[in-house]
């Protein structure tokens, strides 16, 4: 049995990284865990809307994995530097707004830095060859290993038998024969291995928490990037807003966000600073935020959109409050017809 070796693992809270850690623990290797918080997790967005679902909070799940398997998991906030990864990915985007290769390289580089600080001998992850379309093919796995500076010292225990032998295995720190050769998109081998280890409670095997992979979010993301004013710095607030409401592009310089329910209305109010905010005066309806400088006609038009999503009859005139630059005014408008609004929505 391998003794006196320490490994640092990327622990997501999901099944794959849990099993990877357990395989190494079975060999007597001391495991430490790290969870990177990028600020782009679905549960981060839910919290900003006032919705809390602890069962889907992968940060909590990562800590629970460490608790269950008796090793420490450090939570590391990389959200500030991750903004540059999202907006300027060297290796581009996936099917949507997900810069998966850049994301993994950044995390592995961070893990390498921490590996040296905590005295670990190597880094491991729960990646499975062929499981994900952008990052988990053999050439890409190798590329990420080299770009991160972990060449030979990045172990993927679940797919090791399908990959070239690492320095970790050559040096005898890990018994290669006790690792796995899982591959492809099926999760059946992982589920069977979980049963062998007596693991019965874990997040859905095909789960994931990054909303950058969502196609609807991706369309809103690229619209935002295309219309970003020159010199304007992006913030997490910009991307948080992309998770809320209906997004309507009124012009190249003007975008409107309309709440779809009470939770989103309340959340949008928290982002009102520096933006125009509208809402119906005497009837139930949405809170709307508008970004950009609006002409008088554009304000009137935006008020008609708010009226369209209110509980007013389509033929009623609606009073809409408009708050901007610390002052309030009111518009009395007729709601736009659904087809007039539909063509403006970013779908």
N, C-alpha and C positions, 0 to 999 in steps of 0.2 A: 504493500500500500504506500502511495506517495505521501510523504510527510513534510512538514515545515515549509510549505509553499503557500503563498497568499495570492488570490486572484481578485481583481476588481471587476464587477459586472455591471452592465447597463440593465437596470431593473425597471421595466415599464409598469409592472403590476399585472401583466398578462400572463398567459399560460406558458408561452415559449421561454421567456427569460426565467420564469420560475423553475421550469424543468432543467434548463441549462445550469442554473445554480445548484440544483439538487444533484445532478450528475457529478459535479465537481466535489460537492460535499461528501458524496458517497466514496470518493477516492481519498478522503482525508485532507482535502485542501481547505484552507481557511478562506472564506469568501467575505468580501465587502461589497456593498451595493451602492449605486449612484442613480439618482433619478433627476433628469434635466427638465426643468420647468421653462417652456418656451413662451408661455402666455397665449398659445394658440390651441389650447385644449378645449374641447367642447364644454367640459365642466367649469372651466374658468369663465366661459361665456354665460353659462347658466347662473353662476353666482352673481354676475353683474346684473342679471335680470331679476335677482331675488329668488331664484329657483335653486334649491340645494338637493342633490341626489347623491348621497354618500355611496350608494351601491355602484355608481358609475364613476366615482372619483378615482382616477388611476394613481394619483399621488398617494391617496390613502391606501390604495391597493398595494402599491410598491412598499409602503411602510409595513403593511400587514404581511407581505411575503417575507420581509426581513424578520418580523416577529415570529412567524410560524417556523421559519427555518433557522432561527437563532443567529442572525447576523445583522450588522448595522447597515442601514441605508441612509445615505446623505441626500438631502434635497438641495439641488443647486439651481438657482435662478439665473438663467441665461437670456432672459427676455429682451434686455436692451440690445445686446450684440446680435440677437437673432433677427432683429428688424432688418439689418443689412443683408443677412442671408436670404430673407424673404423677398426683398426688393431688388437685390442684385446677385442672383445665384450664378456662380461661375459655370455650373453644369446644367443650367436651365431648369424648367419646370416639368413636372409629370403631366398626367392627363388634365389636371386642373391647375390650381395655384400652388401645388406642393413641390418645393425644391428639395426633394427627398435625398438626393446624393449629397448636396451641400450640407443639408441638415445632419446626415449621419457622419460626414467627415468632421464637422464642427464638434459633434458630441464625442467622437473617438479622440480627437485632439485634446479636448478637455479631460477626457478620461486618462489619456497618457500623462498629462500634467499631474493629475491627482494620483495616478498609479505610483509615480515617483515620490510623492509626498507621504503616502501612507505605507510605503515600502512593499507594494505589491509587485509580483514577478511578471504578471501579464494581465491583459484585459480580455473579458469574454462578453458575448452577447447571445441573444436567443434567436438570431437570424437563421432562417431555413432556406436553402438554395431553391430557387424557382417558386417561392411562395408569393412574392410581390413583384409586380411587373417592372418597376423602375430600378429597384435597388438590390434585388436578391437573385441576380444571375451571376454566374461564376466570374466573368470579366469585371463586372461592377464591384462585386465583393472584393476582388483583388485590388481594384483601383482604389477603393476606399481605405483599404488596409495600408497601401503605400502612401497615399496622400496624407493620412493621419500621423505618419511617423511610427506606426505600430507594426511595421513589416516583420512578420514572423512571430509577433507577440500578441496577435489578436486571434483568439480561439472562438470557434462557433461549435460548441459541443453537440448540438442537435444534428449538424450536417458534416461534421468533421471527416467522416469516412468517405464523403463525396468530394472532398476538397484536398488540395495538396497538404502534405504534412507540414506543420508549423515548427518553429524552433522550440516551442514549448513542449511539443511531443518528442522531438528528436533528443532533447536533453533529458527526457524521462521524467519531467515534472508532472506530466499527465499520461496515464495509460491509454493510448489511442484505442486499444481493443475494447475499452469499456465506454467509448463514445458512440454516437449514433450516426446513421447515414440517411436521415430523413430528407425528402425532397418533394417538390411539387406543392400544389395548392391544397391538397387534402390534409385535414387535421386529425385524421383517424389515428395515426401513429402516436401523436402527442396525447390524445385522449386515452389511448391504451397505456401509455407510459405513466400518465397521471394516476390511472387505476392501480398500476403496479406499486407506485409510491404511496398509495393511500390518499391521494389528493382528490377531494370530492367537491370542494368549493373554490371556484375561480371564475374570473370574468369570461364572457363568451369568447371562445378560442379565436374567432375571426374578428375580434373587436379592435378598436382603434379610437383615438380620441382627438386627432388633429382635424380641425374643420377646414384646413386648407385643401383637403382632398374632396370636399363637397363641390359638385359641379355648379350649383346655384351660387354658392359663395365665390367660386372661381370667376364667374361672369361679373359679379359685382367688384371683385378684386381687380380684375384687369381693366374694367371701366374706370375705377379710381386711379390706377396707375397711369392710364392713357391721358387722363384729364388733370393730372397733378400739375399745379402751377410751377413754373421754373423757380428753383431755389427753395421751394417749400419742403421742410423736413417732415417726414412721416413719424407718427407716434403710434403706440399701441391703441390709443383712443380711436384713431382712424380705422383700425382693423376691427376693433370691438364693435364699432358702429355698423360694420358690414354684416354683422350677425343679427342685427335688429331690424324688424319692419320690412315694408315694401320699399324698394329703391326706384325712384323715377328720375330719369335724366331729362331735365327741362331744356338745357342748352349745354354747350361745351363747358361753360363756367358755372352752371347752376344745377345742383342735384337736390332732390327732396327725399326725405325718409319719413314714411307714414307708419305709425304703430298699428299692429294688427290685433292687439288685445290689451287688457288693462296692465298686464305685466310689462309689456313692451312700452306702453305709454309712460309708465312710471320710470322705466329705465332711460327712455329718451330724454326725460326732463333733466337727468343728471348730466347730459351732454350739451345742454342749452347754451353754455357760455361761449360767446363768439359766433353764435349762429342765430338765425331767425327761428322763432318757435310759434306755431299756430295751433289753435284748437277751437272747436265750436263753443259758443258761449252758453247756451241754455239747453242744449240737447246732448245726449251721449254721442261720443265720436272719438276720433283718433287725436293723439298728439303727433304733430309733424315738425320735423326740423329741416331747415333749408340752409344749404351751404353755398356761399357765393354772394356777390352783390346783385340785388334784384332791382329792376326798374319797377315803376308803379304798376304797369300792366302785368308784369310777372308776378308781383305780389297778389294782384287780383286773381290771376290765373291759379296760383297756388292755393288761395282761399277756396276756389271752386273745387279743387281736388279734395281738400279737407272736407268740404260739404258733401262731396260724392260718397265718402266713406263714413259719414255720420249716419245717425238713425233717422234723418229727415226724409220725407217723401221727395221723390225726384223732382216734383214740381214746386216744392217749397223754397222760399228764400231763406237762407241761413246766415246768422250772425257768426262771424269767425274772428276771434281775437288774434292779434298779431303782436308779438313781443320782439323787439330788436333794439339793440344799442341802448338798453335801459329805459325805453319808452314803449307805450302800448297804444295801438290804434285798432279800429274795428272795421271789418268789411262786411257788407251785406250782399250775398251773392246767390246765384242759382247753381246747384250742383252740376258738374260736368256729367255727360253721359258715360256709361261704363266703357264703351268702345273708344271714346276720346282719351280715356286714361290708360287703357290697356296698351296702346302703342308706345307709351312712355316708360312702361315698367321694364326694368332689367330682369330678364327671365333666364 
